[in-house]
Amino acid sequence: MEARKAEDQAAEMHNFGQRSTEAEKTDPPEDGQKPKRTPNLKRRAVIKIIFFFALACAFFLTLWGVTTYDSLNLSEIVFHMHLPFKGTGGGLIIKGTLWTLIPAFFVTFCFGFLIWPWPEDFVPFAWLRNRKLKTRLARGLTLFLIVIEIFLVQYYLDIVGFIRAEFTYTSFIEDNYVDPDRTHLQAPPQKRNLVFIFLESMESTYMSKADGGMMEISRIENLTQLAKENVNFSHHDLLGGFRSSNGTSWTVGAAFGAVTGLPLKLPINVNGMSKVEEFFIGATALGDILKEDGYTNVMMTDCDSTFGGQAMLYDQHGDHLILDLNWARKSGRVPKDYFEFWGFEDYRLFEFAREELSNLAAAGRPFAFTLFTIDTHFEDGHKCPKCPNRFKDQYSNVIACSDRLVTDFVRWIQEQDFYENTTIILVGDHLTMDKDFMKEVPREERAVFNVFINAAATPVRTKNREFMATDLFPTTLAAMGYEIEGDRLGLGTDLFSGRETLAEELGVEELDQRFKERSAFYEHKFLYNWQ
């Protein structure tokens, strides 16, 4: 009997202990304070909020990118991820940051309020006390962001095609590359000077429809006149231009293609270019050839040439003298804290260029002078004191301003004594990245501007040509009077010759797709310089 009583007492004590433990978890303390939530719930909520914030940032950054840039591509994104962002202008980083963080903070705050383990008497709305409903709402919001993000990167950036290309190795570049070091190049008896001007975002599309463009009223009347007076290679029967391609659709990519005959691309797993000292050191560029032939090479731009590896490209391929925003500040041409748009304005660039060209001509050695303009960069360009107010939108006025500044500079060169022995090449670097300006014109109907002035070669055919920035490499040398064995260098074809370009042989879309594919030959020879 006593044993039975002892067992009942033990059971009662056990049940009392369980009830006490449960009371500690759920009942308020005796002093009336609110119940404490277990740390695990809060910790899990914090992890979910951090994950959601990262997802929201990715979503709003992607949304900003695809609604701001025209035809943004992953090759360009990957390239810039490997290089420093120093020198970025136009307020792009600030705009991108604001358009990413502000909405991301807002939606994350709402998400966090929804999932946080608030005490029941703290929640003002009855439906927020329903844990199952809150869980479903949180999961639905997260799933919605994930689905929309996947849609955006696939629809606008073709992430599947990019990944497929990253794992697709072909021998296309190796089979078609013509090595300048193994090709006979014959310089003319009297070496010609070169002035090569990259015009930011300058399309032949800006011409009037009557001349071959897509505008009712031309934005580039003066450049159109230069094209009529000189050599313009066109994709149709009237004045036109060349196609933007994968690996050459941004400034440094276009410049790399024009001086090496190669698309510029980096695999995702390559070491950061900012951490190494060599920039595609295995490639032979225009500057390397001209330096070997005794040229003085100079590159001038009105921004910080650190951005995108521009300075590395021209310094390491031809030992160019770099004249950029940093040079202008150090030399006193602009104040030390001066910064307008991306650096300084184009009208100042051409003032400085006149001075430098005069000095180069006086030195008596052949020279190659490369310029990059910037005022016509998206969005809407930079309206300087020289810009007209002829058109309703700012970008048209900025383009018209660039048209006049560039043409005035060319006319000035034509009045100088050294012009007789100087070839001038004007090309756009790529199609405009402004999302709204050319939205009514199909991308396949747009082309990049070009004109060759005072060339030492006569073209066989200039109309109905299909070509890309890579074809500018041998074409530039031919315009300077060089004879090129086989009429090809890199992946480019001399347009003055009658030979078909790769774009004409394969088609523009096919060649563009081939540029996306990975090449062990490309990476080993040009990127790493493995012998």
C-alpha positions, 0 to 999 in steps of 0.5 A: 500500500505504501509502495503504491502511494509512493509511486502515485506521489512520484507520478504527481511530481513528474506531471507537476514538473512538466506543467511547470516547464510548459508554464515557463514557455507560455505563461507570463512571468508573475511580475506581469512582463510579456512572455519571452520568445525562444531565441531559435525563432528570432535567429531563424527569422534573422536568417530568412530576412538576410536571405530575402534582402540579398534576393531583393537586391539581386532582383532590383539591380537586375530590374534597374539594369535591364530597364536602363541599358539597351541590350545588356549582355552577360559577357560585358557584365562578367568582364567588368566584374573582373576589373576595378570600377574606378573611373565610372562616371555619369552617376551610374553607380549612385543611380544603380545603388539607389534604385537597388537598395531603397526598394530592397530595404522597403520590401525586406522591411515588410517581409521582416515585419511579416515573419518576425515572431511578435508577441500576439498582443503586439500585432495590430491586425488579427490576420497577422496572428495567423501563423499559417497565413503569414508563412504562406504569404512569406513563401509566396513573396519569396517565390514570386521574386525568385520566379521574376528574377529568373524570367528577367535574367533569361529573357533579357540576358539569356542566362541559359545560353551564356551558361551553355556557351561557358561549357562549350569549347570549340576550335572556331577561333583557332581555325580562323585566327590569322596571327599578325606575327606570322603574317607578312606585313609590308609598311609603305615606303613613307609611313603615314600618321594615324588619327583614330577617333572612337565616337561614343555610341555613334550610330549610322542610324542617326543619319536621315532616312534619305542618307541611309539612317533611321531619322526623319531629321539627321542628328549627324549632318556633318558626319554624314557629309564626311562619309559622303566625301570619303570612304564609308563601308555600309551594310546596305545600299546607302550610307551605313555601318557595321554590326555590334557583336558579342565581345565588342559591344562596349567601349573597351571591347570595341577598342580591343576588337578594333586593334586585335581583331578579337572579341574581348571575353573572360571566363567566369573563373578567371583571376581578377584582371585588376590583380594581375599585371598583364592584359591579354599579353599574348595578343598582338595589337595594332599598337604593337605593330606600329611601335615596332615600326617606329611610331609614337603612340598616344591615347587620349580620353576625357575620363579616368582610363583606369575604368574597364582596363582601357589604360592597361590595353593601350599601355601594354600594347604599343606603349601608348602615352596615356592622356586622360583625366588624371593627366589633365589634372596633373598638368593643370589643364583642368582643376585638380578636383574637376569632374564633369559627367565622366571626367571633362567635356569633349570640347576640352578634349578636342582643344587638348588634342589640337595641342598634342597633335601639333607637338607630335607633328613637330617631332618629325616621327610617324605617330598614331593618335587615338581619341575617345569621346564620352559626352554621348554616353547614355543616359541622355549624354552630357549637355555642355555649353557648346550644345545646341537646342535644336531638338526637343530631347537632350540626347539628340542635342548632345549627339548633334553637338558631338557631330559638330565638334568632331567635324570641326576637329577633322576640318582643322586637321585637314588644314594642317601641313601634316594632313597630307600624310595622315589617315583619319578614321572615325568609328562609333564604339558601339550602338547606344546603350540608352534604352529609350532613344532607339526603341522604335528601331529593331536592333538588327536594322541598326549599325555603327558609324564609320568613315575613313578619310585620306586613306592610302587604299582604294576599296573594291566595294563599300556597299552591302558589306557585313562586318564587325569591329574585329574587321577594323584591325586589318582595315586600319593598316590597309588604310595606312598603306600597309600590304597584308598577306591574305588580307586578313589579321586576327578574325578580321578582314581588310574591307578595302580588299574584295575578300569576304569577311567572316560575317559575310561568310557565316552570317552576322547571327552565326558569327556572333554566336561563335564569338560567345563560345569558349576557346581553349586556344583563345584563353591559353594564347591571348589571356595567359600567353601560354606557349 
